[in-house]
Amino acid sequence: MYFRFTILRLFRLLRVFRTFKYSSTIIMTIEVMIVAIKRSMDALSALFFFLITGTMLFSTLLYFAERGNNNRSLLDLQENNHALRNVYIFICLLL
């Protein structure tokens, strides 16, 4: 009985070593992705800047549009506050 479990453990160990056969390909793929991100860092930083700027702009507009409702409790605000989610949906629809 103990011998059978040893064989199963051996097969499991061999399955782990099989992944090391593809490790050079995986490492090369990761290096290519890192180089691509480094080369497009200017475009990515501009994208994130405009995303954050748009989020702040539309969140501020929604804040001023909804600021007249001050008589709600904190629990109501947590359940019904979807302004930031609506901003992200609007920005995603624009893209």
C-alpha positions, 0 to 999 in steps of 0.5 A: 500500500505504501509503495503505491502512494510513493509511485503517485508522489513520484509522478506528481514530482515529475509533473512539476519538473515538466514545467521547468522545461518551458521556463526559458520560454516563459522567462523570454515572454516576461522579458518581452512584456517588460520591454514593451511596457518600458517602451510605451511608458510615455503613452501609458503615463499619459493614459493614466493621467487623463484617466485620473483627470477625467475621474476627478472632473466627473466626480467633482461634477457629481459631487456638486450635483448631489450635494443638496441631499444632506438629510440622509443617514450614513447607511443610506449614503453607503447603499446608494452612493454610486457616483464613482461607479457611474463615472467609471462606466461613463469613461469606459463608454467614451473609450 
